[in-house]
Amino acid sequence: MFPTPSILFIKSRFLLPLTLILLIALISGCSIKLISDYDELIDQYATELQSEIETFLIKMERLAGTTEGTYIKNIGFYEEIQGTLTTLALRAEMLDDNKIVAEQIALLQKNLENLRELHELQGEKGLSQELAEPMKVAFNTQFKAIIKLQNALKRGVKTTK
């Protein structure tokens, strides 16, 4: 079915003013800020947390099956990292136009909770290499996304107001 001439007239009637408004906005040099500016603390914390979690997982692979590799002996690690992630999440949420980074940190928190639950479920066995390797990949992928975004923001790859 083809649109009637009256429908085409109505569409063109609204299309012209909308096009003019967009053209004026472009000519006047306005731009839209879609994401926050570079945040040195988020970049620094993300880099440090990546190193801490990677080191922890390597250590847990080595200690799997020993008393030192059990969840009970490593509860403090999870509490410390969760506290740091919570602080980082609060910072990200407080910055304007920082929804993407806040969501990335929320995903890290969820992944840490998944790791904690997995470790707890393993009991005396701890985290074997078969369990730790996929977690390393997941964390590294998440940290890479955060750090890569912060590096792009640092270089000024963004739109500004």
N, C-alpha and C positions, 0 to 999 in steps of 0.2 A: 504494500500500500504506500502511495506517495503522499508526502505532506501537502496539505492544501495551501494555496497562496496566502491565506490569512495567517497560518502558523508560521510560514517563512517570514512574513512581514513582522510578526511579533518577535521572532528570534533575532532578526536583523536590527530591530529597534533597540534591543537590549545589548546586542553585540557591539554596536558602534560606540556607545558611551563607555562600556567596559574596556574596549580596546584603547580609547582615548585616555582613560585614567591610567592604564598600565603604561602607555607610551609617555605620558607626562611624568610618571614616577621614574621611569628609566632615564629620561632626559635630565631630570632634576638631580640625578646622582644619588638618589636614595638607594640604600641597600638594606637587606634584611639580615639580621643576625640570627643564625640558626643554632649556634652552639657557643658555649662559653669560651673565654680566652684560655690560653695555656695556663696550667696550674702546676707550678714547680713542686709543691708538696705532694700532689697526687702522683706526679711522675716519679718523684723520689720514693714515696711509700710503695708504689706498685713495683718498682725495681727491687727494693729491699724485700718486700713480701715474696716476690717470685723466688729470690735467692733462698730465703728462709724455708719456704715450702719445698723447693727442689732438694735442698740439703736434708731436710727432715725425711723426705721420701727415700732418698738414697740410703740414709742411716737406717730407716725402718726395713728396707730390703735386706740389708746386712744383718740386722738384729732379729729378723723373722724367726720364730720358733724359740726365742730366748725370753727370759723374764724381762729384760730391758726393752724388748720389742713389743711388749703387750700394751694394750690401750691404757690400762690402769697406770702404768709407769709413764705415760705420755699425755695424760689429761692436761697438764699445764701448757703444753704446746698449743692445743686446740683453744684453750681459754685465752692465751696471749694473742694468737692470730685473730680470733674472733673479735677481741677487744680492739685491735688495730683496724680491722675491717669495718667495725661499727663506727669508729672515729672517722675513717676515710669516707664512709657512706654519708655521715652527717655533713662533712665538709662539702662533698659533691652535691648533696641536696640543697645546701644553703646558697650555692652559687647560681646566679641567673643563667638560664639557657644551658643547663648542664644535665639534662634528663638522660642523655645517652650514656654519659660517664656514670651517673647514679645507677642506671640499669645494669651496666657492666659490673659494677661493684656488688650489686645485689646478686647477680649470678655467681660471682666469686664466693659470696657468703653461702649460697645454696650448695655450691660444690664442696666447700669446706665442711658443711654439715653432712653431706653425702660421704665424704672421706671419714669423718669422725664416726658415723654410724657403721660404716664398713669395718673400720678398725675395731670398734667395740664388738661387733658380731663375730669377728675372727678369734676373740678370746685369747688363748695361750699361743695360737699360731702367729699372731701379729699380721703384718702386711708383707706378703711374699712379693717377689718381683712380678709375678703374673697379675697381681692386684695393683701394685704400685705403678707399674709402667703406664697403663691407660689413664690413671689419675694424673701422672706427670704430663702426659700429652694434653689432657683437658685443661689443667692449670696453665701450662705454658701457652696454649692457644688463647686463653682468656687474658693472661697478662700481656701477651704480644699485642692483642687488639687494643688494650688500654694504653700501653706504652707507645704503640704506633700512632694512635690518635693524638696523644699528648705531643709527640714529636712533630706531627703535622701542624698542630696548633702553634707550637713553638716557632716553626718556620713561617707561620702566618698564612697557612693554607686554610682560609676561612673567609666568610663574609663579615663585614663590619657595619655598624650603624652609622 
